[in-house]
C-alpha cells in the first residue's frame, strides 16, 4: 500500500484539487556549433594553448563545447 493510498488520495482527487495540468513543452533549442564557425582567433588560441589543459577547461574558458575543442585540436595544422 502506497503512502497516497494510506492518505486516501487518488489520481482523480488530486486532479480535482489541482485541475488538469498540461505537460510542459521543451522550449530550449540545443544548437550545435561546427568548429568552422568558431572565430579564427579563438581557434588559434586553442591550438596554441599548453597541451596540459583538457578539453573541459578550454571549453569553459572559451564558451564552446568540448566536442568543438576536440575537433579543433584534431584538425590543427602543424605548428613548428
N, C-alpha and C positions, 0 to 999 in steps of 0.2 A: 504494500500500500504506500503510495507516494504521499509526500507532505501536503500537496494540494488536495488530495482526496481526504486526508485527515481533517483539513480545514473546511472541507465542504465546497471547495471551488472547482468549477468545471470550466471547460473551454467556453461554453455558452455564457456562463455568468460573468467571466472576465470580459468577453466581447460586449456584453450588455453594459458593463461599467465603463469600459474604455471607448467603446464604439469600434467599428470596423477600421482596422489600420491597414492602409495600403503599403505594400512593400516599397522600400526606398529604391530609387534608381541610382545607378553609379554615374556620378557627374564628372569625376575626374578622368580626363582622357590622357592615357600614357603616350607620350611621344618619344619615338626612337630617333636618336641623332646618329647619323653616319659620321665616321671620323673625318670625312672630307669637308663637312660643314663647320668643323672647328676652325677658328681663325688660324692663319699660318703662324702668327707669333706665339700663340699658345701651343701649337704643335711643336714648334722648335724648342720652346721652353721645356716641354715634356720630354722630348728626345734628349736634351742636354742636362736633365736632372740626374743627380747621382743615382747609380743603379741600386743603392741600398733602400731607396724609397719603394714601397709596394704600391700596387695599383689603387688600393683603397685610400691611402694617404694622398696620392696625387689627384684622385677623383674628388676628394673633399676640398683640396686646395684650389683646384681649377673649376669646380662646379659642374663636372661632366661625369658620365657613368664609368664604372670600372671597365666594362667591355670596350668602351671607346678608347680608354687608355691602353688596353691590351692591343687593340688594332693599330693604334699609332705606333706603339713600340715594335710590333711585328713588322710593320711596313716601313720602318725608318730607313733612311738612306745611310750609307756608310759614312761615318764622320771620323776623320783622322786628324 
